[in-house]
Amino acid sequence: MNNPHVEAIDLSPQGYQVDRVLGHNVHGGRVTYLAQDLNAEIPVVVKQFQFAGNTWGNYDAYQREVDILQQLDHPRIPKYLTSWETPSGFCLVQEYKTGSTLANVGRKFTLDEVKQIAIDILDVLIYLQQQQPPIVHRDLKPENILIDEQNQVYVIDFGFARNNDQEVAASSTVKGTLGFMPPEQLFNRPLTKAADLYSLGVTLVCLLTGHKSTEIDRLIDHNYRLDLRSHLGHLPANFLAWLIKITDPNPDQRYLDAQDALTALQTVDQTVCNKPPSLAIISLGVLLTTGLVTMYRPTIPTKVAISVEQIQADRGCPGCNLAGMNLHGANLQSYDFTGANLTGADLRGADLRGASLRNADLTNAMWHGAILESTDLHGAKDPSGKVQQ
């Protein structure tokens, strides 16, 4: 045993030989062991739950974890193997997956790696949400996601998971992890399929910023929102917009469910669209008589205009052609118009608090009465044609 504060446990009567302690939750009365199945000769994870006095009331919650795990069969969820009661609680045995949690993996991830992690976890959430009734994990965070040397990820710890014939109802006790719980869970309101999306989004933000789970408060602005533009403004605009949407405090403004979020993510263009193009020297052929080489700046295609309804659904449209768009009086708080063409657009009376107009072209746009508190106008051309510094 490698933890002197945890007593050795003899599981030989059940057919297991304990190797070492993997984790110890003092407050939750849980110890997690790596053990060997003496019959199958394979490594397994044994979770020992111990209850004392009135903490036996927690038994139902842990029994719920067993009930949920028994119905699941997904390659990214360690399989349930068996469980049994003990004099002070019970033990749960699961398939062992090698690797470390995202919280202690000890390395940085590239943007492509983070996107792949998101895709893999969304695949798990889609599976959970397809169950009848749907399952909400309720505690997605770096500590509950394993990753191995091949970057394969696994979702663990379903102790707070719930399933219900209706939307996941509020309970008498709020359970989850501060900073990763969506506001509706924090305030003990009914949960929808959008709840786990918020937690996944915050987890991805941790990976991208290098912040630990306990440091999420450093990313919150004065409006108590994740200030992603300040901390992740270097990301491709469309991917940043996806992150902002999935972590919106309002569940109605997030993606509807995991499938919706995955579809949007797979169409994200990760090309940095706001980076000024460099001059490219293109050879049009060797002209033996002159040796002439043509030098030019490539043309960047402009995205086609879209409807106001689509802008509202996507909470912005980075890089889009919105010339002359009528957004008079619209609520555009925290919308993303990074690099958009808004020449001649009607923004009179629009609420643009927290919105990104970074590198946008606002030449001849109408501004009267617009609310611009915390609006990011860096690099934008203002109505006079000047660039905001």
N, C-alpha and C positions, 0 to 999 in steps of 0.2 A: 504494500500500500504506500502511496506517495504523499498522503495527506495525514499528518499526525493527529489532526483534530477529528478524523472520521474513524469510527471503530470498524475493524475488519468484519465482514459479513460472510457467513458460511452458506453457500448456495449449493453445496455438493448434493444434498438430498433432492434438490430439484434438477440436478444434472448439469450444473454450471460451476466453473472455476473462475473466481474473480481475479483479474489481472491488475487493474489499477482504477483509481478514481478519475473520472472525466470531468465531473462538476459537482458542486456542493451548494445548494440553495438553503441557507440556514433558516431564513424566515418562512420559506415554503415547506420546510421539513422534507426535502428531497435530496437524495444523493444519486448520482449517475455513475455507473461502473462500466468499464470495459471488461467483458468476461468471455470465456470460451464455452461453447456448447460441447460438453464432453461426448455426446452421442453423435452429433452431426459434424463435430470437429471444425466448427466455424466460429469466428468472432461475433459477438452479439453485444448489444447495449442493454443493461439492466437498470431501470429506474426504481429506486426504493422510496416509497412514500411512507412517512411516519407521522402519525397523528397522536396528539396528547391532549387529554381533557376535552374542552369544547371545540378543539380544532378538528374533531371527527366530523364536524359539519362540512368540512372541505371534501369529505370522501365522495360525495355525489359529483363534485366538479371533476375530480380525477377519474371517477368511473365513466363520466361522459367522454373523457379523452379515449378511454379504452373502447367505448361503444363506437366512437367516430372512426378510430384507427381500424377497427375490425372491418368496416365497410369500404375502406380505401384500397385501391390497387393502382398505383401510379409510380413510374420508374424514378421520380424525383421526390418521393415520400418514402422514408424507410418503412419497410413492412412490419406490421404487428405480427408477433410470433405467439406469445402466450402471456398470461398473467395469473397471479394467485394472491389470496389474502394472507396476511401475516398477523401475529398478535397485536402489532402496533400500527398496521396499515395494510399496504399491499405492494407487490412488485409487478412491474411491467417490462416485458422483454421485446426488443425490436431488432430488426436487421441493422448491422453496423456498417456505416459508410466512412471511409477514410477522409481525411481532410481537416480543415480548420473552419471556424465560423468566420464570416466576413468581418466580425469585430476584432478578431485577433490574427488574421491571416498575415499581417505584417508586410504588406506590399501595396503599391499603388496600381490602379487599373487604368488602362487606356479607355478612351471614349467608346471604341468598338467593343471592348470587353464588357463595359458597363451596359451597353445596349444589349449584348447577348445575354447577360445576366437578367436584364429586365424581360427579355423575350422568354427565357426559360421559366422565370417565376410566374409570368403571366400565363404560361401554358399550364402551370399547376393551378393557378386561380381559376382558369377556365374550367378545368376538371372539377374543382370543388364546387363551382357555381352551377355545374351541370347535374350535381347530385340532387336527388329528390328526397327530402327538401334540400335546397342549397346550403352549403357550409361556408361560414365566415371564420377565418382563422383568428382574427382579433389581436394578434400579437406579432405581426411581421416586423422584423428589425434585424440588424446585422448579426446579433447574437443567435438568431433562430434560423439562419441560413448557412449551410455548410458549403464549402467549395473545395474540390480536390485539385491535384496537380494538373489534371487535364481540363480544368475550369468547368467541370461538371458541378452543378449546384443541386442542393437538396433542401427542402423545407422541413423543419423539425419543430417539436414542442407544440402539440395541439391541446395543451392544458386549458387554454381560454377559448377554444373553438366552440362554436355554437351552430346548431342547425334547427330550423323551425319551419313549420308549414307556411308561415307568413314571413314578413320581414323580420329579421332578428330583433326580438322585442327587448325593451329595456329591462334590466334586472335591478335588484335592490342594491347591488354593489358594483361599482365601476372597476373593471379589470382591464389591464393593458399596461403599456409603457408610455409615460409622459414624453411628449415630443413626437411620438409615432402614432398615437391614437388620433384619429380624426376628431374634429370638434364635436360631432354628434355622439361619438362614443364617450368622449370626456364628459359631456353633459348628460350622459345616460339616456340618450334618445334612441328610438328604433334605428337599426342599421340596415343598409341596403348593400347591394353588390359593389357599390362604389367605396365602401369603407376600407377594405383591404388595399384598394388602389392608392389611397392616401399614404398608408403605411409603407407600401412599396416605393412610392415616390420619395419619401423622406429617406428611406434606406439608400436609394440611388444617389441622393444629394450628399449623404455621408461619404459615399465612395468617391464622388466627383470632387468634393471639397477637402477630403482628408480629415474631416471632423469626426470625433468619436460620438457614440450615442448620447453621452452625457453632456455634449457640447452643442446640442441643437439650438439652445437659447441664443448662441452667438450669431445665428443666421436669421433671427427674427427682427423685423423692422418695427417702427413705432406704431404701426397699425396691427401688430401681432400676426403678421403674415411672414412666410418664408421670403426673404429678400433675395431671390435667386438672380435677379439681374445684376445686383452689385457683386455677388460672389461667383456667379457663373456666366457673366456677360460675354466671356470669350468663347462660349460654346456656339455651334451653328444655331442660327436663329430659330429654325423650325424645331430642332430638338429641344431648345430651351423653352419654346412655346408649349411643347408636349409636356415637359416637366412642370411648368407652371399650371397647366390645366389639370394634371393628375393630382397635384397637391393643393388644389383650390379648397379653401375652408368650407365652401358651400358645396355639399354633395351633389346638388342639382347642376353645378357648373363643371363637375368632373366628367370623365367618360362614364357612360351608362354602366358598363361592366367590363370584365377583363378582356372579353373578345373585342369590344369596341376600342379599348386602349391598345390592344395588340395590333389591330388593323391600322390604327393611326400611326403607331410606332414603326411599323414595317414600311410605311410610305414616307417616313421622314427623310428629307434630303439632308444628309450630314455635310454637304459641301458648305464651306464658310462663304456665304453669299455676299458678305459685306466687305470682304478684303479687296482692296483696289487691285485690278488686274495688272500684271506686269507686261511690259512690251515683249511681244514674241516675234522672233525673226523666223519667218517662214520662207524657205527656199522654193521658188517657183520653177526651178530648173536651172541648170548651169548654162548660162549664156556665154558661149566661148568668145563671142566678139566683144562683150563688155564686162563680163563677170558680175553682172548686176544681181543684187539680192534685194527682194522687197521686204520692207519692214512695216509692220502694222500692229495696231491694237485690236484684239479680237472683239467682236460684238457680243454683248451679254444679252441673251433673250429675256424679254420682260414677260413676267407671268400675266396671264389673261385676267381681266377684271372678273370679280365675283359679286354675288348678291350681298345685300346688307344682312339677310338672314343667315347666310353662310359665315359671314364675319362674326356675327353674334354667337353662332354655334361653336365656332373655333376660337372665340375670344381673341380675334385679331387675324392678321394675314401678313406675316413677315415676307418682304420682297415682292408683294403683289402690286399690280397696276390698279390703283384706286383713284386715278385721275378723275376729278369732277364728282366724286362720290358724295351723296347727300347723307351726312351723319349729323345733321342739325339736331341738337338736344339729346343725342344718344348717350346712354350709360356705357362708357368705354373704360371703366376702371380696370387697371392692370392688363389691358389688352396689349397685344404685341404687334406693332406696326414697324418693326425694325427693317430699315432699308426699303420701305414701301414708297411707291410713287403716289403722293397725295396732292399733286399739283392741282390747284383750283378746287380742292375738296371743301365742302361746307361743314366746318367744325364748330359753328356758332352754338354756344351754350352747351357743348358736349362736355361730359365729365371724364376727364383724361387723367385723373389722379392715379399715380403709380404706373401709368402706361409707358411703353417704350416706343419713342419716335426716333430712336437712334439711327442716324444716317438716312432718315427719310427725307424726301424732297417735298417741301411744303410751300413751294413757290406759288404765290397768288391764292393760297388757301385762306378761307374766311375764319377768323378766330374769335370774333367779338363774343364776350361772355363765357368763353371756354374756361373750365377749371383745370389749372395746370400744376397743382400741388404735387410735388415728387415726380413729375413727369420727366422722363429721360429724353432730353433733346440734343444730346451730345452728337456732333457731326451732322445734325440736320440742317437743311437749308430752310431758313425762315421766309416769311412772305416777301421780304425785301430782296431775297436771293442770297443773303449772307449765310455763312456757315456758323452755327452755334458752337462756341468753344467749351 
